[in-house]
């Protein structure tokens, strides 16, 4: 049996893939965090809009049948 030395013609080391194995997991975690922040922002916007609309609806419902000029 003859043993020959393996020569890599490219300059990168053969264990490069092992060093970059966790990059996909980190990218996925960053994407999840970004989506979570977007979700929180959308919830705040929805909650603010809904509260504002609910106040106006309550005001209009309370004005039904009244003759005040405030309504």
PDB file as gemmi writes it, atoms N, CA and C in Angstrom:
CRYST1    1.000    1.000    1.000  90.00  90.00  90.00 P 1                      
ATOM      1  N   UNK A   1       0.849  -1.175   0.000  1.00  0.00           N  
ATOM      2  CA  UNK A   1       0.000   0.000   0.000  1.00  0.00           C  
ATOM      3  C   UNK A   1       0.891   1.233   0.000  1.00  0.00           C  
ATOM      4  N   UNK A   2       0.587   2.142  -0.900  1.00  0.00           N  
ATOM      5  CA  UNK A   2       1.361   3.353  -1.024  1.00  0.00           C  
ATOM      6  C   UNK A   2       0.540   4.512  -0.490  1.00  0.00           C  
ATOM      7  N   UNK A   3       1.156   5.351   0.340  1.00  0.00           N  
ATOM      8  CA  UNK A   3       0.493   6.521   0.890  1.00  0.00           C  
ATOM      9  C   UNK A   3       1.025   7.739   0.171  1.00  0.00           C  
ATOM     10  N   UNK A   4       0.097   8.520  -0.382  1.00  0.00           N  
ATOM     11  CA  UNK A   4       0.496   9.737  -1.069  1.00  0.00           C  
ATOM     12  C   UNK A   4      -0.053  10.937  -0.318  1.00  0.00           C  
ATOM     13  N   UNK A   5       0.696  12.004  -0.349  1.00  0.00           N  
ATOM     14  CA  UNK A   5       0.270  13.234   0.301  1.00  0.00           C  
ATOM     15  C   UNK A   5      -0.767  13.920  -0.578  1.00  0.00           C  
ATOM     16  N   UNK A   6      -1.874  14.338   0.050  1.00  0.00           N  
ATOM     17  CA  UNK A   6      -2.919  15.035  -0.675  1.00  0.00           C  
ATOM     18  C   UNK A   6      -2.531  16.495  -0.813  1.00  0.00           C  
ATOM     19  N   UNK A   7      -2.578  16.969  -2.009  1.00  0.00           N  
ATOM     20  CA  UNK A   7      -2.231  18.370  -2.247  1.00  0.00           C  
ATOM     21  C   UNK A   7      -3.498  19.112  -2.668  1.00  0.00           C  
ATOM     22  N   UNK A   8      -3.721  20.228  -2.040  1.00  0.00           N  
ATOM     23  CA  UNK A   8      -4.868  21.072  -2.372  1.00  0.00           C  
ATOM     24  C   UNK A   8      -4.381  22.190  -3.264  1.00  0.00           C  
ATOM     25  N   UNK A   9      -4.994  22.304  -4.409  1.00  0.00           N  
ATOM     26  CA  UNK A   9      -4.546  23.293  -5.376  1.00  0.00           C  
ATOM     27  C   UNK A   9      -5.086  24.685  -5.086  1.00  0.00           C  
ATOM     28  N   UNK A  10      -6.192  24.743  -4.371  1.00  0.00           N  
ATOM     29  CA  UNK A  10      -6.688  26.075  -4.015  1.00  0.00           C  
ATOM     30  C   UNK A  10      -6.009  26.514  -2.718  1.00  0.00           C  
ATOM     31  N   UNK A  11      -6.060  27.774  -2.433  1.00  0.00           N  
ATOM     32  CA  UNK A  11      -5.357  28.306  -1.265  1.00  0.00           C  
ATOM     33  C   UNK A  11      -6.139  28.144   0.026  1.00  0.00           C  
ATOM     34  N   UNK A  12      -7.416  27.830  -0.091  1.00  0.00           N  
ATOM     35  CA  UNK A  12      -8.236  27.684   1.108  1.00  0.00           C  
ATOM     36  C   UNK A  12      -7.940  26.355   1.780  1.00  0.00           C  
ATOM     37  N   UNK A  13      -8.063  26.355   3.072  1.00  0.00           N  
ATOM     38  CA  UNK A  13      -7.834  25.127   3.820  1.00  0.00           C  
ATOM     39  C   UNK A  13      -9.025  24.192   3.679  1.00  0.00           C  
ATOM     40  N   UNK A  14      -8.808  22.902   3.764  1.00  0.00           N  
ATOM     41  CA  UNK A  14      -9.915  21.967   3.595  1.00  0.00           C  
ATOM     42  C   UNK A  14     -10.935  22.008   4.719  1.00  0.00           C  
ATOM     43  N   UNK A  15     -10.576  22.540   5.876  1.00  0.00           N  
ATOM     44  CA  UNK A  15     -11.510  22.583   7.003  1.00  0.00           C  
ATOM     45  C   UNK A  15     -12.280  23.899   7.059  1.00  0.00           C  
ATOM     46  N   UNK A  16     -12.299  24.645   5.953  1.00  0.00           N  
ATOM     47  CA  UNK A  16     -13.008  25.925   5.914  1.00  0.00           C  
ATOM     48  C   UNK A  16     -14.498  25.736   6.203  1.00  0.00           C  
ATOM     49  N   UNK A  17     -15.092  24.685   5.662  1.00  0.00           N  
ATOM     50  CA  UNK A  17     -16.515  24.439   5.871  1.00  0.00           C  
ATOM     51  C   UNK A  17     -16.828  24.215   7.342  1.00  0.00           C  
ATOM     52  N   UNK A  18     -15.927  23.627   8.060  1.00  0.00           N  
ATOM     53  CA  UNK A  18     -16.154  23.395   9.489  1.00  0.00           C  
ATOM     54  C   UNK A  18     -16.153  24.697  10.274  1.00  0.00           C  
ATOM     55  N   UNK A  19     -15.372  25.672   9.842  1.00  0.00           N  
ATOM     56  CA  UNK A  19     -15.321  26.946  10.549  1.00  0.00           C  
ATOM     57  C   UNK A  19     -16.552  27.795  10.268  1.00  0.00           C  
ATOM     58  N   UNK A  20     -17.183  27.605   9.118  1.00  0.00           N  
ATOM     59  CA  UNK A  20     -18.328  28.418   8.732  1.00  0.00           C  
ATOM     60  C   UNK A  20     -19.653  27.691   8.947  1.00  0.00           C  
ATOM     61  N   UNK A  21     -19.635  26.612   9.658  1.00  0.00           N  
ATOM     62  CA  UNK A  21     -20.836  25.798   9.835  1.00  0.00           C  
ATOM     63  C   UNK A  21     -21.932  26.558  10.576  1.00  0.00           C  
ATOM     64  N   UNK A  22     -21.600  27.379  11.553  1.00  0.00           N  
ATOM     65  CA  UNK A  22     -22.598  28.070  12.363  1.00  0.00           C  
ATOM     66  C   UNK A  22     -23.161  29.333  11.749  1.00  0.00           C  
ATOM     67  N   UNK A  23     -22.669  29.731  10.591  1.00  0.00           N  
ATOM     68  CA  UNK A  23     -23.128  30.989  10.005  1.00  0.00           C  
ATOM     69  C   UNK A  23     -24.600  30.951   9.619  1.00  0.00           C  
ATOM     70  N   UNK A  24     -25.101  29.828   9.186  1.00  0.00           N  
ATOM     71  CA  UNK A  24     -26.509  29.723   8.827  1.00  0.00           C  
ATOM     72  C   UNK A  24     -27.413  29.859  10.030  1.00  0.00           C  
ATOM     73  N   UNK A  25     -26.992  29.289  11.143  1.00  0.00           N  
ATOM     74  CA  UNK A  25     -27.774  29.379  12.374  1.00  0.00           C  
ATOM     75  C   UNK A  25     -27.802  30.818  12.876  1.00  0.00           C  
ATOM     76  N   UNK A  26     -26.679  31.486  12.792  1.00  0.00           N  
ATOM     77  CA  UNK A  26     -26.611  32.885  13.241  1.00  0.00           C  
ATOM     78  C   UNK A  26     -27.476  33.762  12.339  1.00  0.00           C  
ATOM     79  N   UNK A  27     -27.422  33.539  11.038  1.00  0.00           N  
ATOM     80  CA  UNK A  27     -28.249  34.318  10.118  1.00  0.00           C  
ATOM     81  C   UNK A  27     -29.732  34.091  10.385  1.00  0.00           C  
ATOM     82  N   UNK A  28     -30.101  32.855  10.664  1.00  0.00           N  
ATOM     83  CA  UNK A  28     -31.506  32.557  10.972  1.00  0.00           C  
ATOM     84  C   UNK A  28     -31.938  33.242  12.262  1.00  0.00           C  
ATOM     85  N   UNK A  29     -31.070  33.255  13.255  1.00  0.00           N  
ATOM     86  CA  UNK A  29     -31.400  33.912  14.526  1.00  0.00           C  
ATOM     87  C   UNK A  29     -31.573  35.414  14.331  1.00  0.00           C  
ATOM     88  N   UNK A  30     -30.727  36.010  13.525  1.00  0.00           N  
ATOM     89  CA  UNK A  30     -30.854  37.445  13.247  1.00  0.00           C  
ATOM     90  C   UNK A  30     -32.167  37.722  12.511  1.00  0.00           C  
ATOM     91  N   UNK A  31     -32.518  36.863  11.559  1.00  0.00           N  
ATOM     92  CA  UNK A  31     -33.780  37.046  10.834  1.00  0.00           C  
ATOM     93  C   UNK A  31     -34.974  36.925  11.770  1.00  0.00           C  
ATOM     94  N   UNK A  32     -34.922  35.995  12.718  1.00  0.00           N  
ATOM     95  CA  UNK A  32     -36.014  35.840  13.682  1.00  0.00           C  
ATOM     96  C   UNK A  32     -36.121  37.081  14.556  1.00  0.00           C  
ATOM     97  N   UNK A  33     -35.004  37.615  15.001  1.00  0.00           N  
ATOM     98  CA  UNK A  33     -35.037  38.829  15.826  1.00  0.00           C  
ATOM     99  C   UNK A  33     -35.592  40.020  15.056  1.00  0.00           C  
ATOM    100  N   UNK A  34     -35.195  40.160  13.802  1.00  0.00           N  
ATOM    101  CA  UNK A  34     -35.704  41.262  12.975  1.00  0.00           C  
ATOM    102  C   UNK A  34     -37.213  41.132  12.810  1.00  0.00           C  
ATOM    103  N   UNK A  35     -37.685  39.920  12.530  1.00  0.00           N  
ATOM    104  CA  UNK A  35     -39.128  39.719  12.384  1.00  0.00           C  
ATOM    105  C   UNK A  35     -39.861  39.983  13.696  1.00  0.00           C  
ATOM    106  N   UNK A  36     -39.251  39.644  14.825  1.00  0.00           N  
ATOM    107  CA  UNK A  36     -39.881  39.910  16.117  1.00  0.00           C  
ATOM    108  C   UNK A  36     -40.015  41.414  16.352  1.00  0.00           C  
ATOM    109  N   UNK A  37     -38.979  42.178  16.036  1.00  0.00           N  
ATOM    110  CA  UNK A  37     -39.051  43.631  16.209  1.00  0.00           C  
ATOM    111  C   UNK A  37     -40.094  44.241  15.270  1.00  0.00           C  
ATOM    112  N   UNK A  38     -40.183  43.738  14.045  1.00  0.00           N  
ATOM    113  CA  UNK A  38     -41.210  44.222  13.122  1.00  0.00           C  
ATOM    114  C   UNK A  38     -42.598  43.904  13.668  1.00  0.00           C  
ATOM    115  N   UNK A  39     -42.764  42.716  14.225  1.00  0.00           N  
ATOM    116  CA  UNK A  39     -44.049  42.337  14.814  1.00  0.00           C  
ATOM    117  C   UNK A  39     -44.432  43.218  15.983  1.00  0.00           C  
ATOM    118  N   UNK A  40     -43.459  43.541  16.835  1.00  0.00           N  
ATOM    119  CA  UNK A  40     -43.739  44.424  17.975  1.00  0.00           C  
ATOM    120  C   UNK A  40     -44.143  45.806  17.476  1.00  0.00           C  
ATOM    121  N   UNK A  41     -43.435  46.301  16.473  1.00  0.00           N  
ATOM    122  CA  UNK A  41     -43.788  47.610  15.909  1.00  0.00           C  
ATOM    123  C   UNK A  41     -45.180  47.614  15.299  1.00  0.00           C  
ATOM    124  N   UNK A  42     -45.529  46.539  14.607  1.00  0.00           N  
ATOM    125  CA  UNK A  42     -46.866  46.461  14.021  1.00  0.00           C  
ATOM    126  C   UNK A  42     -47.934  46.372  15.105  1.00  0.00           C  
ATOM    127  N   UNK A  43     -47.654  45.647  16.195  1.00  0.00           N  
ATOM    128  CA  UNK A  43     -48.626  45.546  17.280  1.00  0.00           C  
ATOM    129  C   UNK A  43     -48.843  46.906  17.937  1.00  0.00           C  
ATOM    130  N   UNK A  44     -47.776  47.646  18.151  1.00  0.00           N  
ATOM    131  CA  UNK A  44     -47.899  48.978  18.764  1.00  0.00           C  
ATOM    132  C   UNK A  44     -48.717  49.894  17.852  1.00  0.00           C  
ATOM    133  N   UNK A  45     -48.431  49.857  16.549  1.00  0.00           N  
ATOM    134  CA  UNK A  45     -49.180  50.693  15.608  1.00  0.00           C  
ATOM    135  C   UNK A  45     -50.660  50.293  15.579  1.00  0.00           C  
ATOM    136  N   UNK A  46     -50.945  49.005  15.556  1.00  0.00           N  
ATOM    137  CA  UNK A  46     -52.322  48.535  15.542  1.00  0.00           C  
ATOM    138  C   UNK A  46     -53.038  48.925  16.823  1.00  0.00           C  
ATOM    139  N   UNK A  47     -52.388  48.724  17.960  1.00  0.00           N  
ATOM    140  CA  UNK A  47     -53.013  49.030  19.247  1.00  0.00           C  
ATOM    141  C   UNK A  47     -53.306  50.525  19.377  1.00  0.00           C  
ATOM    142  N   UNK A  48     -52.387  51.356  18.937  1.00  0.00           N  
ATOM    143  CA  UNK A  48     -52.598  52.810  18.982  1.00  0.00           C  
ATOM    144  C   UNK A  48     -53.750  53.213  18.066  1.00  0.00           C  
ATOM    145  N   UNK A  49     -53.758  52.690  16.859  1.00  0.00           N  
ATOM    146  CA  UNK A  49     -54.828  53.007  15.908  1.00  0.00           C  
ATOM    147  C   UNK A  49     -56.177  52.530  16.422  1.00  0.00           C  
ATOM    148  N   UNK A  50     -56.220  51.320  16.967  1.00  0.00           N  
ATOM    149  CA  UNK A  50     -57.471  50.773  17.472  1.00  0.00           C  
ATOM    150  C   UNK A  50     -57.988  51.589  18.658  1.00  0.00           C  
ATOM    151  N   UNK A  51     -57.100  51.995  19.555  1.00  0.00           N  
ATOM    152  CA  UNK A  51     -57.522  52.802  20.702  1.00  0.00           C  
ATOM    153  C   UNK A  51     -58.082  54.139  20.252  1.00  0.00           C  
ATOM    154  N   UNK A  52     -57.420  54.769  19.282  1.00  0.00           N  
ATOM    155  CA  UNK A  52     -57.870  56.058  18.768  1.00  0.00           C  
ATOM    156  C   UNK A  52     -59.248  55.908  18.103  1.00  0.00           C  
ATOM    157  N   UNK A  53     -59.405  54.862  17.296  1.00  0.00           N  
ATOM    158  CA  UNK A  53     -60.694  54.641  16.625  1.00  0.00           C  
ATOM    159  C   UNK A  53     -61.785  54.316  17.637  1.00  0.00           C  
ATOM    160  N   UNK A  54     -61.455  53.545  18.670  1.00  0.00           N  
ATOM    161  CA  UNK A  54     -62.453  53.175  19.683  1.00  0.00           C  
ATOM    162  C   UNK A  54     -62.957  54.404  20.428  1.00  0.00           C  
ATOM    163  N   UNK A  55     -62.076  55.366  20.700  1.00  0.00           N  
ATOM    164  CA  UNK A  55     -62.498  56.598  21.373  1.00  0.00           C  
ATOM    165  C   UNK A  55     -63.484  57.369  20.505  1.00  0.00           C  
ATOM    166  N   UNK A  56     -63.203  57.457  19.207  1.00  0.00           N  
ATOM    167  CA  UNK A  56     -64.097  58.181  18.308  1.00  0.00           C  
ATOM    168  C   UNK A  56     -65.442  57.461  18.161  1.00  0.00           C  
ATOM    169  N   UNK A  57     -65.422  56.154  18.096  1.00  0.00           N  
ATOM    170  CA  UNK A  57     -66.673  55.394  17.990  1.00  0.00           C  
ATOM    171  C   UNK A  57     -67.498  55.582  19.256  1.00  0.00           C  
ATOM    172  N   UNK A  58     -66.859  55.506  20.427  1.00  0.00           N  
ATOM    173  CA  UNK A  58     -67.579  55.716  21.684  1.00  0.00           C  
ATOM    174  C   UNK A  58     -68.208  57.106  21.728  1.00  0.00           C  
ATOM    175  N   UNK A  59     -67.485  58.094  21.259  1.00  0.00           N  
ATOM    176  CA  UNK A  59     -67.998  59.456  21.244  1.00  0.00           C  
ATOM    177  C   UNK A  59     -69.224  59.551  20.325  1.00  0.00           C  
ATOM    178  N   UNK A  60     -69.139  58.947  19.158  1.00  0.00           N  
ATOM    179  CA  UNK A  60     -70.262  58.985  18.215  1.00  0.00           C  
ATOM    180  C   UNK A  60     -71.470  58.212  18.742  1.00  0.00           C  
ATOM    181  N   UNK A  61     -71.241  57.087  19.400  1.00  0.00           N  
ATOM    182  CA  UNK A  61     -72.346  56.300  19.960  1.00  0.00           C  
ATOM    183  C   UNK A  61     -73.023  57.076  21.079  1.00  0.00           C  
ATOM    184  N   UNK A  62     -72.246  57.763  21.891  1.00  0.00           N  
ATOM    185  CA  UNK A  62     -72.824  58.540  22.982  1.00  0.00           C  
ATOM    186  C   UNK A  62     -73.610  59.761  22.467  1.00  0.00           C  
ATOM    187  N   UNK A  63     -73.301  60.202  21.283  1.00  0.00           N  
ATOM    188  CA  UNK A  63     -73.991  61.355  20.714  1.00  0.00           C  
ATOM    189  C   UNK A  63     -75.315  61.000  20.041  1.00  0.00           C  
ATOM    190  N   UNK A  64     -75.597  59.717  19.864  1.00  0.00           N  
ATOM    191  CA  UNK A  64     -76.810  59.310  19.165  1.00  0.00           C  
ATOM    192  C   UNK A  64     -78.033  59.781  19.973  1.00  0.00           C  
ATOM    193  N   UNK A  65     -78.905  60.515  19.332  1.00  0.00           N  
ATOM    194  CA  UNK A  65     -80.143  60.965  19.947  1.00  0.00           C  
ATOM    195  C   UNK A  65     -80.020  62.258  20.758  1.00  0.00           C  
ATOM    196  N   UNK A  66     -78.833  62.827  20.846  1.00  0.00           N  
ATOM    197  CA  UNK A  66     -78.662  64.077  21.584  1.00  0.00           C  
ATOM    198  C   UNK A  66     -78.717  65.249  20.622  1.00  0.00           C  
ATOM    199  N   UNK A  67     -79.101  66.370  21.173  1.00  0.00           N  
ATOM    200  CA  UNK A  67     -79.192  67.569  20.326  1.00  0.00           C  
ATOM    201  C   UNK A  67     -78.088  68.567  20.648  1.00  0.00           C  
ATOM    202  N   UNK A  68     -77.093  68.159  21.412  1.00  0.00           N  
ATOM    203  CA  UNK A  68     -75.972  69.062  21.744  1.00  0.00           C  
ATOM    204  C   UNK A  68     -75.172  69.391  20.485  1.00  0.00           C  
ATOM    205  N   UNK A  69     -74.583  70.540  20.496  1.00  0.00           N  
ATOM    206  CA  UNK A  69     -73.746  70.940  19.352  1.00  0.00           C  
ATOM    207  C   UNK A  69     -72.347  70.323  19.454  1.00  0.00           C  
ATOM    208  N   UNK A  70     -72.023  69.725  20.596  1.00  0.00           N  
ATOM    209  CA  UNK A  70     -70.689  69.111  20.739  1.00  0.00           C  
ATOM    210  C   UNK A  70     -70.557  67.830  19.930  1.00  0.00           C  
ATOM    211  N   UNK A  71     -71.659  67.243  19.559  1.00  0.00           N  
ATOM    212  CA  UNK A  71     -71.620  65.955  18.856  1.00  0.00           C  
ATOM    213  C   UNK A  71     -71.499  66.181  17.411  1.00  0.00           C  
TER     214      UNK A  71                                                      
END                                                                             
